[in-house]
Amino acid sequence: MLTALGLDSVSESVYRAMLVHPHEGVVALGVRLDLTEQQVRQALDTLSELALLRPSAERAGELRAVPPEVGMELLMARQQAELAAQQLRIESSRAAAAQLIAEFADLRPGAGHPGVEQLIGLDQIRDRLATLTRDVREEVMTFAPDGGQRPENIEAAKPLDLDLLRRGVRMRTVYLDSVRNSPHTVEYLTWLTDRGGRVRTVSALPTRMIVVDRAAAVIPTLSDDTAAGAVVLTGQGILTALCALFETVWAGAQPLGAAARLDEHGLTAQERATVALLAEGHTDDAIAKRLGVSPRTARRTATELMERLDARSRFQAGVRAAQAGWLNP
């Protein structure tokens, strides 16, 4: 009955028996349930690992089953934490997609693979992007995971943006929530939306990506060094997947002009992402890079969240966040 919560049938029967007969020992439980002593002890180990048993306050050396209302809450919190961890693993696998594709292609000049074009170095990347944007007819979809933009980069981008929008090209770009803390970036994005571009933000992005006319996608081969190389993907299967990924992220992203939304726990999307990364054991530097903020900001946010959870360590913060439902995907 409780297998969906990670409790096997033998352990469940022992737990139920201990609730009804709290003072029975291993032998008595075995007789009652028609189990061997070893089976009962294994069940007790499982129940202890799941925090469904605790030492008796009245009888030294005895274990007592926690009340069902407490035990079921613990099991559900554990399941929520596992689901959240699985969600993070899925997001991480998306971010690694470009690198895996590059490894498959072996990054050798002239290595021919249908639907995969290798670009080595920043010059090749810029030249190929210039060609793609020159030939675009309908739509450009972009993931921009850099955080705030430099003023010189903004000024260099404006003429190209104007050219595309004047030609009737639909431009949709997803930035990180952290750009909202950069006044000159917000000014640029407001300028862009006033001219027909569409901009939304999310707490974290899986990778840098540009999709042109749903016919070609450019993604870096290394997320840590986007200037080292990139691949241009034109295969129908991978493009369908990348376009679906963009639409999923876009649907859950927040329009630039909208106020920050809080969930039922009073957390912003960026705070939820920070909690999830803390639970995974990421450092402040890794969190900062993923969210496009400074290490100081990441450290301050993590400290504030740990204080709200009354946690003394990151591991404890992850456990308490799961129990509070903060990690529910």
C-alpha positions in Angstrom: 0.0 0.0 0.0 2.9 2.4 0.8 5.3 1.1 -1.9 4.8 4.3 -3.9 6.4 6.1 -0.9 9.4 3.9 -0.8 8.3 1.4 1.8 8.3 -2.3 0.9 5.5 -4.7 2.0 7.5 -6.4 4.8 8.6 -3.1 6.3 5.1 -1.8 6.1 3.7 -4.8 7.9 6.3 -4.4 10.7 5.6 -0.7 11.0 1.8 -1.4 11.3 2.4 -4.1 13.9 4.6 -1.8 15.9 1.9 0.9 15.9 -0.6 -1.5 17.4 1.8 -3.5 19.6 4.5 -0.9 20.6 6.2 -3.1 23.2 6.8 -6.3 21.2 10.4 -7.2 20.3 11.9 -8.8 17.2 10.9 -12.4 18.1 7.3 -11.5 19.0 6.9 -9.4 15.8 8.3 -12.3 13.8 5.8 -14.7 15.3 2.9 -12.3 14.8 3.7 -11.6 11.2 5.1 -15.1 10.3 8.5 -13.6 9.5 12.0 -14.7 10.3 14.1 -12.8 12.8 16.4 -11.6 9.9 13.4 -10.3 7.9 12.2 -8.3 11.0 15.6 -6.9 11.6 16.0 -5.9 7.9 12.6 -4.2 8.1 13.6 -2.3 11.3 16.8 -1.1 9.5 14.6 0.1 6.6 12.2 1.9 8.9 15.1 3.5 10.8 16.6 4.8 7.5 13.3 6.3 6.7 13.0 7.9 10.1 9.9 6.0 10.9 11.3 4.7 14.2 12.7 6.6 17.1 14.2 5.6 20.5 11.6 5.2 23.2 11.7 7.9 25.8 10.3 5.5 28.5 12.0 2.2 27.8 15.8 2.3 27.2 16.9 0.4 24.2 13.5 0.1 22.6 12.4 1.6 19.3 8.9 3.1 18.8 7.1 3.7 15.6 6.4 7.4 14.9 2.7 8.3 14.6 1.3 7.8 11.0 0.6 11.5 10.5 4.3 12.2 11.2 5.6 9.1 9.3 3.6 9.7 6.2 4.7 13.4 6.1 8.3 12.3 6.3 7.8 9.7 3.5 6.1 12.3 1.2 8.9 14.9 1.9 11.5 12.3 1.0 9.6 11.6 -2.3 9.4 15.3 -3.0 13.1 15.7 -2.5 13.8 12.7 -4.8 11.5 14.2 -7.5 13.2 17.5 -7.2 16.6 15.9 -7.6 15.4 14.1 -10.6 14.1 17.3 -12.1 17.5 18.9 -11.6 19.2 15.9 -13.2 16.9 16.4 -16.3 17.8 20.0 -16.5 21.5 19.2 -16.2 21.2 16.7 -19.0 19.7 19.3 -21.2 22.6 21.7 -20.5 25.0 18.9 -21.4 23.3 18.1 -24.7 25.6 20.4 -26.8 28.7 18.9 -25.3 27.6 15.3 -25.9 26.8 16.2 -29.5 30.2 17.7 -29.9 31.9 14.6 -28.5 29.9 12.4 -30.8 31.1 14.5 -33.7 34.7 14.3 -32.3 35.3 18.0 -33.0 37.6 17.1 -35.9 37.7 19.6 -38.8 36.2 17.8 -41.7 34.6 15.1 -39.7 31.4 14.7 -41.6 28.2 14.0 -39.7 24.8 14.8 -41.3 23.0 17.7 -39.5 26.1 18.7 -37.5 28.4 21.6 -38.6 31.5 22.2 -36.5 32.6 25.8 -35.7 36.0 26.2 -34.1 36.9 29.5 -32.4 35.1 32.8 -32.0 35.8 34.0 -35.5 34.0 31.0 -37.1 31.1 31.3 -34.7 30.6 35.0 -35.4 30.9 34.5 -39.2 28.3 31.7 -39.2 25.9 33.7 -37.0 26.2 36.6 -39.3 25.2 34.4 -42.2 22.3 32.8 -40.4 20.9 36.2 -39.2 21.3 37.7 -42.7 19.3 34.9 -44.2 16.6 34.6 -41.5 13.0 35.0 -42.8 10.6 34.4 -40.0 11.8 33.8 -36.4 14.7 33.9 -34.1 14.5 32.1 -30.6 17.3 32.7 -28.2 18.4 31.5 -24.7 20.7 34.2 -23.3 22.2 32.9 -20.0 24.7 35.6 -19.4 22.9 37.9 -16.9 23.4 41.6 -17.3 24.8 42.8 -20.7 27.8 45.1 -21.2 27.0 48.6 -22.6 29.3 48.1 -25.6 27.7 44.8 -26.5 24.3 46.4 -26.3 25.2 49.2 -28.7 26.7 46.6 -31.1 23.5 44.5 -31.0 21.0 47.3 -31.6 21.6 47.8 -35.4 21.1 44.0 -36.0 18.0 44.0 -33.8 16.5 46.9 -35.8 17.3 45.2 -39.1 15.6 42.0 -38.1 12.5 43.7 -36.7 12.1 46.0 -39.7 12.1 42.9 -41.9 9.2 41.5 -39.9 11.3 38.8 -38.1 9.8 37.6 -34.8 12.3 37.8 -32.0 11.8 35.9 -28.8 14.6 35.9 -26.2 14.7 34.3 -22.7 17.2 36.0 -20.3 18.0 35.2 -16.6 16.0 36.9 -13.9 19.2 38.5 -12.8 19.1 41.0 -15.7 16.4 42.8 -13.8 19.1 44.1 -11.5 21.1 45.6 -14.4 19.6 49.1 -15.2 21.3 49.5 -18.6 20.2 45.9 -19.6 16.6 46.6 -18.6 16.8 49.8 -20.6 18.0 47.9 -23.6 15.3 45.2 -23.3 12.6 47.8 -22.9 13.9 49.5 -26.1 13.8 46.1 -27.8 10.2 45.3 -26.7 9.0 48.8 -27.7 10.1 47.9 -31.2 8.4 44.6 -31.4 10.8 42.2 -29.8 9.6 39.8 -27.1 11.5 39.2 -23.9 11.0 37.0 -20.9 13.1 35.9 -17.9 13.6 32.7 -15.9 15.8 31.9 -12.9 18.1 29.5 -14.8 18.7 28.4 -18.4 20.0 25.0 -19.6 22.4 26.3 -22.2 23.1 29.2 -24.6 21.1 28.7 -27.8 20.0 30.5 -31.0 17.3 28.8 -33.2 16.8 30.4 -36.7 13.6 29.8 -38.6 13.3 26.4 -36.8 15.7 25.2 -39.4 19.1 25.6 -37.7 20.2 25.9 -34.1 23.6 27.1 -32.8 24.7 25.9 -29.3 28.2 26.0 -27.7 30.2 22.8 -27.4 31.4 23.8 -23.9 29.2 25.7 -21.5 32.2 27.0 -19.6 33.8 28.4 -22.6 31.3 29.5 -25.2 34.0 31.1 -27.5 35.9 27.8 -27.9 33.5 26.3 -30.4 29.9 25.6 -31.3 27.8 23.4 -33.5 25.2 24.2 -36.0 22.4 21.6 -35.9 20.1 21.1 -38.8 18.7 17.6 -38.2 15.0 17.5 -38.0 14.9 15.3 -34.9 17.2 17.4 -32.7 15.6 20.7 -34.0 12.2 19.4 -33.0 13.5 18.7 -29.5 15.3 22.0 -29.1 12.2 24.0 -30.3 10.1 22.1 -27.8 12.6 22.9 -25.1 12.4 26.6 -26.0 8.6 26.6 -26.0 8.5 24.9 -22.6 10.9 27.4 -21.0 9.2 30.3 -22.7 5.8 29.2 -21.4 7.1 29.2 -17.8 9.1 32.4 -18.1 8.0 35.8 -16.8 7.4 38.8 -19.1 10.0 41.6 -18.6 7.5 44.2 -17.4 5.7 41.9 -14.9 6.4 42.1 -11.2 8.3 39.2 -9.6 6.0 36.4 -8.7 6.1 34.7 -5.4 5.0 31.1 -4.9 2.9 29.8 -2.1 6.0 29.8 0.2 6.8 33.4 -0.5 9.8 32.5 -2.8 10.8 34.1 -6.0 11.8 31.8 -9.0 15.5 32.7 -8.3 15.2 31.8 -4.7 13.5 28.5 -5.6 16.4 27.7 -8.0 18.9 28.6 -5.3 17.3 26.2 -2.8 17.3 23.4 -5.4 21.0 24.0 -6.2 21.8 24.1 -2.5 20.1 20.8 -2.0 22.3 19.4 -4.8 25.4 20.5 -3.0 26.5 23.3 -5.5 29.0 25.9 -4.3 28.3 29.6 -4.2 30.4 30.1 -7.4 28.5 27.4 -9.2 25.1 28.8 -8.2 26.2 32.3 -9.2 27.3 31.1 -12.6 24.0 29.2 -13.2 21.8 32.1 -12.2 23.9 34.9 -13.8 24.6 36.7 -10.5 27.8 37.6 -8.6 29.2 35.0 -6.1 28.5 37.6 -3.4 24.8 37.8 -4.3 24.6 34.0 -4.5 26.2 33.7 -1.0 23.9 36.3 0.5 20.8 34.6 -1.0 21.9 31.2 0.2 22.5 32.5 3.7 19.1 34.2 3.9 17.4 31.0 2.7 19.3 28.9 5.3 18.2 31.4 8.0 14.6 31.1 6.9 14.9 27.3 7.1 16.7 27.5 10.4 19.4 25.3 8.9 23.0 25.1 10.0 24.3 23.4 6.9 23.4 23.1 3.3 22.5 19.5 3.7 20.1 20.4 6.5 18.7 23.2 4.4 18.0 20.7 1.6 16.2 18.3 3.9 14.1 21.1 5.6 13.3 22.6 2.2 12.0 19.2 1.0 10.0 18.8 4.2 8.5 22.3 3.7 7.6 21.5 0.1 10.0 24.1 -1.3 11.5 21.5 -3.6 8.3 20.3 -5.1 9.0 20.4 -8.9 
